[in-house]
């Protein structure tokens, strides 16, 4: 089965052009992060035990880890088109579900 990758930059341009609101952290997560995090490649949002030590690092450290890549996760979670703001929104969504 061929896997398709969503071009978040193109979507963002369409959103801005249409006057619609920017993508939410939940949407960014669903389109870019869920494939790994919902399938046990990374810790699943809501797994309080797995996320507790990560949450203790703080939002800025988590955002930096996504931007730089960490462990099995490549830089920007493997989605180079994600802006730092998109990454922060997705991280904040994960944090809110995992506290």
N, C-alpha and C positions, 0 to 999 in steps of 0.2 A: 504494500500500500504506500503510495506516495504521500509524504507529509508536506503540508503547505505551511509556510511561515507568513504571519501577518506583518505587513509593512506599517508599523506604527507611525512613522513619519508621514506617510501618505494619508493615513487615516486622520492624523492630527491636522494636516493641511485642509482636508475636506471638512472637518469639524469647524475649524476657524472660518473657512470660506462660507459655510452654511450658517454661521452665527450660532451654532449649537454649543452646548457646554463642553468643556474639555473632558477627556476620559477620566473616569474615577479610578481610584486605587484598585477597586474590585475588578473593573474591566481590564485594567492593565495586567493584574495578576492572572485573570482568566485567560487572556490572550498570550501571555508571555512566560508565566511562571508555573502555572498549574500542571503542565505536562510532567514536569519533574517532581514538584513538591506534592502533588496529589498521588503520585505513584511511587513513593518511598525512595526516590533518588535524593531528595532533600527533605528536611523535616516538614511535616504537614502543618499548615496553620491550624491552630486550635489544640495542638499537642503541647500542653502546658509544660510538661516535664522536659521535652526536647527544646522548647523555646526559652525556658527560664534563664539559662546561662547566657543565651544570646541577647535576650531583652535587657539583661543586667549591663550589657555593654553600652546601651543607649542607641537612639535612632541614628545619630551621625555615624557611629562606628558601623552599624549594619548597612547603611547606605554606602559607605566607603567600601565595605566588603563586597557588595554587589558590583559596584563600579569597577573595582580592581580584580574581582574574581577571588574565589577562595575554595580550596579543596577541589572537589569535582566540578564546581560551578565556574564556568568561564567568565571573563570580564563582561559586565552588563548582562549577566545571565544568559549570554549567548545571543543577545539581541542588540547589536551595535546602534540601532536607530533609536533606542530608548534615551530620552533626555534624563538629566539628573533629577528633574522634577517628577518625571514619570516613575523613576526608580524610587524616589522618596514616597510618592503616593502608594506604590505597591507595598513598600516596607511598612508604612503606617497602617495599611489595611491588614497585613499579616500580624503586626503588633496588636492591633485592636482585637483580633480574633484569638490571640494566643495568651492574653493576660489572665 
